[in-house]
Amino acid sequence: MAIHRIRLWFRRWWGRNRVTLAGGCAVVILAVIFTVHYWEHEEGRAEGRGVQDPVFRSLEPPLVDLTLLRKAKAEGALCLDGSLPGYHLLRGEGSGSDKWVLHLEGGGWCNNAESCASRGRTALGSSMYMEAMHFVGILSPYPSQNPDFFNWNKVKVRYCDGASFAGDVESEDQSGLKLFFRGQHVWEAIIDQLLSEGLAKAKQAFLTGCSAGGLATFIHCDNFRNRLPKDATVKCLADAGFFLDEKDISGKETVRSFFNEVVHLQGVAKSLPNDCVTAIEPPQCFFPHELIKRINTPLFILNPAYDFWQIQHILAPLESDPGGQWRRCTMNIRYCNSNQIEILHGFRKSLLDSLNKFQRNKKGGMFINSCFVHCQTMSNITWHSPTSPRLSNKTIAEAVGDWYFERGVVMEIDCPYPCNPTCFNLEFI
């Protein structure tokens, strides 16, 4: 009954409001539905398969407190509303005490003063609303859930700027509203603080991020490498952060227009590669297909080929589907008709075409499954469990670990939907 009420409320809300790329409340709503429905689905699927893993099921994820950067204000590193940025740190143990994994939180972007002000009244724009977080997936401290990184120092960096940790505007006055576009300063202040906490002595380090945090990983990967000891092994992983510069179903350049507004509003160009912004329009340099051309640090790209977030917001946004023909398809891939499936296959092809050159990157790694999902590193089920999605019979955690520790080449591309029976496909309706 609770699930039904959440779905009904979401459908009514979806119908009355333009769920823009700005995220904000929509991201929170999606997170609630995803979390509840995800576990409902996976518990049933595990039981249906006859999977019995009491050890996996009984492990309680640790609740890690928020740490605020007390010196951040003096450095101009502030959330949208002017509050202090923060992070969660779980110390490593034993052989992992000098190893670090950082995860950059995601949650969309804001593209105008109004949407940024609204965002500033949520945990995605203000630390006033942030709470302690459970560490799961790639941040889990249990070897059965996180076999290669379980005992490392683990950090969750909270996202509160609305521009993938890349905004850089000194003025606080934005169209008559007091807003702080300081994502770049937040990034620098967080890393400075973590260096003083022991990151400066890291032997191995791994920068990861999901969605807008995945895009931030592309943006800051080389900077992260350069801030750490030269003899440290440093690599990056972007989860569901490869946003495509594709026209929507009506032929409009919806995402390009949106990113253009984000980049100009928040002064993001200063945080993007200089050789890119001097050669083409700066907003184009906010897209991963341009960023990966310039990243020298070893990089792993994890992305679903049928990313529900991109399908809902880039391929078939509400404003490009006034008749609602795509509504059910974007909420549940099982409801897509044959013509819509062909268009989704074309969207998948665009992703693979954008990654064609990267497939020849000898330092790189890739895991592109054909699931209707978004982020996959921050859930125990999708990261590493008895019912995780698999390619070449490996979970995402196993594939990432093999790549990071150079146990083998990992360039995995799934067959088209619906061929992979291990996929978890999110269902909103």
C-alpha positions as CSV (number, residue, x, y, z in Angstrom):
1,M,0.0,0.0,0.0
2,A,2.8,2.4,0.8
3,I,4.5,1.7,-2.5
4,H,1.2,2.3,-4.3
5,R,0.7,5.7,-2.6
6,I,4.2,6.8,-3.4
7,R,3.7,5.8,-7.1
8,L,0.3,7.6,-7.2
9,W,1.7,10.7,-5.7
10,F,4.7,10.7,-8.0
11,R,2.5,10.3,-11.1
12,R,0.3,13.2,-10.0
13,W,3.4,15.4,-9.2
14,W,5.0,14.4,-12.5
15,G,1.9,15.4,-14.4
16,R,1.6,18.8,-12.8
17,N,5.3,19.8,-12.8
18,R,8.2,19.9,-15.3
19,V,10.7,17.5,-13.8
20,T,13.7,19.3,-15.2
21,L,17.3,18.3,-15.3
22,A,17.7,20.7,-12.3
23,G,17.0,17.7,-10.0
24,G,16.2,19.2,-6.6
25,C,12.9,17.7,-5.2
26,A,12.6,15.3,-8.1
27,V,15.9,13.7,-7.2
28,V,14.8,13.2,-3.6
29,I,11.5,11.7,-4.8
30,L,13.3,9.3,-7.2
31,A,15.7,8.3,-4.4
32,V,12.8,7.4,-2.1
33,I,11.0,5.4,-4.8
34,F,14.2,3.7,-5.9
35,T,15.2,2.7,-2.4
36,V,11.9,1.3,-1.4
37,H,11.0,-0.4,-4.6
38,Y,14.6,-1.6,-5.2
39,W,14.7,-3.6,-2.0
40,E,11.1,-4.9,-2.5
41,H,12.1,-6.1,-6.0
42,E,15.4,-7.6,-5.0
43,E,14.2,-9.5,-2.0
44,G,11.6,-11.1,-4.2
45,R,14.0,-11.8,-7.0
46,A,16.5,-13.4,-4.6
47,E,13.8,-15.6,-3.1
48,G,12.6,-16.5,-6.5
49,R,16.0,-17.7,-7.5
50,G,16.4,-19.7,-4.3
51,V,19.3,-17.6,-3.2
52,Q,20.1,-18.1,0.5
53,D,22.8,-15.8,1.9
54,P,22.0,-15.1,5.5
55,V,25.4,-13.5,6.1
56,F,24.8,-11.0,3.2
57,R,21.3,-10.2,4.4
58,S,22.1,-9.8,8.1
59,L,24.9,-7.2,7.7
60,E,23.8,-3.8,9.0
61,P,25.4,-0.9,7.0
62,P,27.3,1.5,9.3
63,L,25.7,4.9,9.8
64,V,28.4,7.5,9.4
65,D,28.1,11.0,10.8
66,L,28.5,14.2,8.8
67,T,31.7,16.3,9.2
68,L,31.4,20.0,8.3
69,L,34.3,22.0,7.0
70,R,34.6,24.6,9.7
71,K,37.3,26.6,7.8
72,A,35.4,26.5,4.5
73,K,33.8,29.9,4.8
74,A,37.2,31.7,5.0
75,E,38.1,29.9,1.7
76,G,34.8,30.8,0.0
77,A,33.8,27.1,-0.1
78,L,30.0,27.2,0.5
79,C,26.8,25.4,-0.4
80,L,24.2,27.1,-2.5
81,D,22.6,28.7,0.6
82,G,25.9,29.7,2.2
83,S,26.1,26.8,4.7
84,L,29.3,24.8,5.2
85,P,30.0,21.8,2.9
86,G,30.6,18.4,4.4
87,Y,31.6,14.8,4.0
88,H,31.4,11.5,5.8
89,L,34.6,9.6,6.7
90,L,34.9,5.9,7.8
91,R,38.4,5.0,8.7
92,G,40.2,2.1,7.1
93,E,41.7,-0.8,9.0
94,G,44.8,-3.0,8.7
95,S,46.1,-3.2,5.1
96,G,43.6,-0.6,4.1
97,S,44.7,2.1,6.5
98,D,46.8,3.9,3.8
99,K,44.3,3.4,1.0
100,W,41.4,5.7,0.2
101,V,38.2,5.6,-1.8
102,L,36.2,8.8,-2.3
103,H,32.6,8.9,-3.6
104,L,31.2,12.2,-5.0
105,E,27.4,12.4,-4.4
106,G,25.1,13.0,-7.3
107,G,21.8,14.7,-7.7
108,G,21.2,16.7,-10.8
109,W,22.0,20.4,-11.4
110,C,20.3,23.8,-11.2
111,N,20.2,26.1,-14.2
112,N,18.6,29.4,-13.0
113,A,18.4,31.4,-9.8
114,E,14.9,30.1,-9.0
115,S,15.8,26.4,-9.3
116,C,19.0,26.9,-7.4
117,A,17.1,28.7,-4.6
118,S,14.7,25.8,-4.4
119,R,17.6,23.4,-4.3
120,G,19.1,25.4,-1.5
121,R,16.2,24.4,0.7
122,T,17.2,20.7,0.4
123,A,20.1,18.5,1.3
124,L,21.3,19.0,-2.3
125,G,22.0,22.7,-1.7
126,S,22.4,23.1,2.1
127,S,24.2,21.2,4.8
128,M,21.4,22.3,7.1
129,Y,19.3,19.4,5.8
130,M,22.1,16.8,5.6
131,E,22.1,13.8,8.0
132,A,24.2,10.8,8.7
133,M,24.5,8.3,5.9
134,H,24.6,4.5,5.6
135,F,27.8,3.3,3.8
136,V,26.9,0.6,1.3
137,G,28.1,-0.6,-2.1
138,I,31.6,0.6,-2.9
139,L,31.7,2.2,0.6
140,S,30.6,-0.9,2.4
141,P,33.0,-2.1,5.1
142,Y,32.1,-5.8,4.6
143,P,34.2,-8.1,2.3
144,S,31.1,-10.0,1.3
145,Q,29.6,-6.8,-0.1
146,N,32.8,-5.0,-1.2
147,P,35.6,-7.5,-1.7
148,D,38.4,-5.3,-2.8
149,F,37.8,-2.0,-1.0
150,F,36.1,-3.0,2.3
151,N,38.9,-2.0,4.6
152,W,40.0,1.2,2.9
153,N,39.4,4.7,4.2
154,K,36.0,5.6,2.8
155,V,34.6,9.1,2.1
156,K,31.3,10.2,0.9
157,V,31.5,13.8,-0.3
158,R,28.2,15.6,-0.1
159,Y,26.9,17.5,-3.2
160,C,25.5,20.9,-2.4
161,D,26.4,23.3,-5.3
162,G,24.3,22.2,-8.2
163,A,27.1,22.2,-10.8
164,S,29.0,19.0,-10.3
165,F,31.5,20.6,-7.9
166,A,32.6,23.0,-10.7
167,G,30.8,26.4,-10.1
168,D,33.0,29.4,-9.6
169,V,31.3,32.8,-9.1
170,E,32.4,35.3,-6.5
171,S,29.2,37.3,-6.4
172,E,26.5,36.3,-4.0
173,D,23.7,38.2,-5.7
174,Q,21.9,36.1,-8.3
175,S,18.9,37.8,-9.8
176,G,18.1,39.4,-6.4
177,L,18.6,36.1,-4.5
178,K,21.6,35.3,-2.3
179,L,23.2,32.2,-3.7
180,F,26.7,30.8,-3.7
181,F,28.0,29.1,-6.8
182,R,31.2,27.8,-5.3
183,G,31.4,24.1,-6.2
184,Q,35.1,24.4,-7.4
185,H,36.0,25.9,-4.0
186,V,34.1,23.1,-2.2
187,W,36.0,20.5,-4.2
188,E,39.4,22.1,-3.3
189,A,38.5,22.6,0.4
190,I,37.3,19.0,0.8
191,I,40.5,17.6,-0.8
192,D,42.6,19.9,1.4
193,Q,40.9,18.7,4.5
194,L,41.2,15.0,3.5
195,L,44.9,15.5,2.7
196,S,45.3,16.6,6.3
197,E,43.3,13.6,7.5
198,G,45.8,11.2,5.9
199,L,45.0,11.2,2.2
200,A,48.4,12.9,1.6
201,K,50.1,9.6,2.6
202,A,47.9,7.4,0.5
203,K,49.5,4.4,-1.3
204,Q,46.4,3.8,-3.3
205,A,43.4,6.1,-4.0
206,F,40.2,5.8,-6.0
207,L,38.0,8.8,-6.9
208,T,34.4,7.7,-7.7
209,G,31.1,9.4,-8.2
210,C,27.5,8.8,-9.3
211,S,25.4,10.7,-11.8
212,A,26.3,14.4,-11.4
213,G,29.0,13.1,-9.1
214,G,30.1,10.9,-12.0
215,L,30.4,13.9,-14.2
216,A,32.4,15.6,-11.4
217,T,34.7,12.6,-11.4
218,F,35.4,13.2,-15.1
219,I,36.0,16.9,-14.4
220,H,38.3,16.5,-11.4
221,C,40.0,13.1,-12.1
222,D,43.4,14.5,-13.2
223,N,43.4,17.2,-10.5
224,F,42.8,14.5,-7.9
225,R,45.8,12.6,-9.3
226,N,48.0,15.7,-9.2
227,R,47.1,16.4,-5.5
228,L,48.4,13.0,-4.3
229,P,51.9,11.5,-3.9
230,K,53.6,10.7,-7.2
231,D,54.2,7.1,-6.2
232,A,50.6,6.5,-5.2
233,T,48.3,4.4,-7.5
234,V,45.5,6.8,-8.3
235,K,42.5,5.9,-10.5
236,C,38.9,7.1,-11.1
237,L,35.5,5.6,-11.7
238,A,32.5,7.5,-13.1
239,D,29.2,5.8,-12.4
240,A,26.2,6.8,-14.6
241,G,27.9,10.0,-15.4
242,F,28.3,9.7,-19.1
243,F,25.6,12.1,-20.2
244,L,24.9,12.1,-23.9
245,D,24.7,15.3,-26.1
246,E,21.7,13.9,-28.0
247,K,18.5,15.5,-29.4
248,D,15.3,14.5,-27.7
249,I,12.4,12.7,-29.4
250,S,11.0,16.0,-30.8
251,G,14.4,17.0,-32.3
252,K,15.2,19.6,-29.7
253,E,18.6,19.9,-28.0
254,T,17.2,19.8,-24.5
255,V,20.2,18.7,-22.6
256,R,22.6,20.9,-24.6
257,S,20.5,24.0,-23.8
258,F,20.2,23.0,-20.2
259,F,24.0,22.5,-19.7
260,N,24.6,25.8,-21.5
261,E,22.5,27.5,-18.8
262,V,24.3,25.7,-15.9
263,V,27.7,26.5,-17.3
264,H,27.0,30.2,-17.8
265,L,25.1,30.7,-14.6
266,Q,27.6,29.1,-12.3
267,G,30.8,30.1,-14.1
268,V,31.8,26.5,-14.7
269,A,34.0,27.2,-17.7
270,K,36.9,28.1,-15.4
271,S,36.8,24.5,-14.0
272,L,36.8,22.8,-17.4
273,P,39.9,21.9,-19.5
274,N,41.4,25.1,-20.9
275,D,42.3,23.6,-24.3
276,C,38.7,22.6,-24.7
277,V,37.0,25.9,-23.7
278,T,39.4,27.8,-26.0
279,A,38.6,25.5,-29.0
280,I,34.8,25.0,-28.7
281,E,31.9,26.5,-26.8
282,P,32.5,26.0,-23.0
283,P,29.2,24.2,-22.4
284,Q,30.2,21.5,-24.9
285,C,33.2,20.8,-22.6
286,F,30.8,19.9,-19.8
287,F,29.9,16.7,-21.7
288,P,31.9,13.6,-20.9
289,H,32.6,12.7,-24.5
290,E,34.8,15.9,-24.6
291,L,36.3,15.4,-21.1
292,I,37.5,11.9,-21.6
293,K,39.7,13.0,-24.5
294,R,41.8,15.0,-22.0
295,I,41.9,12.7,-19.0
296,N,45.4,11.1,-18.4
297,T,44.6,9.3,-15.2
298,P,43.4,5.7,-15.5
299,L,39.6,5.8,-15.8
300,F,36.8,3.3,-15.5
301,I,33.4,4.1,-17.0
302,L,30.4,2.3,-15.6
303,N,27.1,3.1,-17.3
304,P,23.8,1.4,-18.1
305,A,23.1,1.5,-21.8
306,Y,19.4,2.2,-20.9
307,D,20.0,4.8,-18.2
308,F,16.5,5.6,-17.0
309,W,17.5,9.1,-15.9
310,Q,18.8,10.0,-19.3
311,I,15.8,8.4,-21.0
312,Q,13.4,10.4,-18.8
313,H,15.3,13.7,-19.0
314,I,17.4,13.8,-22.2
315,L,15.7,11.5,-24.7
316,A,12.0,11.8,-23.8
317,P,11.5,14.8,-21.4
318,L,8.0,15.8,-20.6
319,E,8.0,19.0,-22.6
320,S,8.9,17.0,-25.7
321,D,6.1,14.5,-25.2
322,P,2.9,16.6,-24.7
323,G,0.7,13.7,-25.7
324,G,2.2,11.4,-23.1
325,Q,3.0,8.6,-25.6
326,W,6.3,8.0,-23.9
327,R,5.2,8.4,-20.3
328,R,4.7,4.7,-19.5
329,C,7.8,3.7,-21.4
330,T,10.1,6.1,-19.5
331,M,8.7,4.8,-16.2
332,N,9.0,1.1,-17.0
333,I,10.9,-0.3,-19.9
334,R,8.5,-3.3,-20.1
335,Y,5.8,-0.9,-21.3
336,C,7.8,0.4,-24.3
337,N,6.4,-0.6,-27.7
338,S,8.5,-1.9,-30.5
339,N,9.1,1.5,-32.1
340,Q,10.1,2.9,-28.7
341,I,12.5,0.0,-28.1
342,E,14.2,0.7,-31.4
343,I,14.7,4.3,-30.4
344,L,16.1,3.2,-27.1
345,H,18.5,0.9,-29.0
346,G,19.5,3.9,-31.0
347,F,20.3,5.8,-27.8
348,R,22.4,2.9,-26.7
349,K,24.3,3.0,-30.0
350,S,25.0,6.7,-29.4
351,L,26.6,5.8,-26.1
352,L,28.7,3.1,-27.6
353,D,29.7,5.3,-30.5
354,S,30.8,8.0,-28.0
355,L,32.9,5.4,-26.2
356,N,34.4,3.8,-29.4
357,K,37.8,5.4,-29.1
358,F,37.9,4.9,-25.3
359,Q,37.6,1.2,-25.9
360,R,41.2,1.3,-27.2
361,N,42.5,3.1,-24.1
362,K,44.9,0.6,-22.5
363,K,44.7,2.2,-19.1
364,G,40.9,2.4,-19.2
365,G,38.1,0.1,-18.1
366,M,34.4,-0.2,-19.0
367,F,31.3,-1.9,-17.8
368,I,28.2,-1.1,-20.0
369,N,25.3,-3.3,-19.1
370,S,21.8,-3.2,-20.6
371,C,19.8,-2.5,-17.5
372,F,17.1,0.1,-17.0
373,V,18.8,1.7,-14.0
374,H,21.0,4.7,-13.1
375,C,23.7,4.6,-10.4
376,Q,25.1,1.1,-9.5
377,T,28.0,1.6,-7.2
378,M,26.0,2.8,-4.2
379,S,23.8,-0.2,-3.7
380,N,24.9,-3.5,-2.3
381,I,22.5,-5.3,-4.7
382,T,23.9,-3.8,-7.9
383,W,27.5,-3.5,-6.7
384,H,28.1,-7.0,-5.4
385,S,25.5,-9.5,-4.2
386,P,24.1,-12.9,-5.1
387,T,21.6,-11.2,-7.5
388,S,23.9,-8.5,-8.9
389,P,23.9,-7.7,-12.7
390,R,26.7,-9.6,-14.3
391,L,28.8,-9.4,-17.5
392,S,31.2,-12.3,-18.3
393,N,29.9,-13.8,-15.0
394,K,31.4,-11.0,-13.0
395,T,29.6,-8.5,-10.7
396,I,30.4,-4.8,-11.1
397,A,32.6,-5.0,-8.0
398,E,34.6,-7.9,-9.4
399,A,35.1,-6.2,-12.7
400,V,36.1,-2.9,-11.2
401,G,38.5,-4.7,-8.8
402,D,40.1,-6.7,-11.6
403,W,40.7,-3.5,-13.5
404,Y,42.0,-1.4,-10.6
405,F,44.4,-4.1,-9.4
406,E,45.3,-5.0,-13.0
407,R,44.2,-8.6,-12.7
408,G,42.9,-8.4,-16.2
409,V,41.5,-6.2,-19.0
410,V,37.9,-5.1,-18.4
411,M,36.1,-3.7,-21.4
412,E,32.6,-5.1,-21.0
413,I,29.7,-4.2,-23.3
414,D,26.4,-6.0,-22.8
415,C,24.1,-7.2,-25.6
416,P,21.0,-5.1,-26.3
417,Y,17.9,-5.2,-24.0
418,P,16.4,-7.5,-23.0
419,C,19.1,-10.2,-23.4
420,N,20.7,-10.0,-19.9
421,P,18.7,-12.0,-17.4
422,T,20.8,-10.8,-14.5
423,C,19.7,-7.1,-15.0
424,F,17.8,-5.2,-12.4
425,N,15.4,-2.9,-14.3
426,L,13.8,-0.2,-12.2
427,E,10.0,0.0,-12.4
428,F,8.3,3.3,-11.4
429,I,4.9,2.1,-12.4
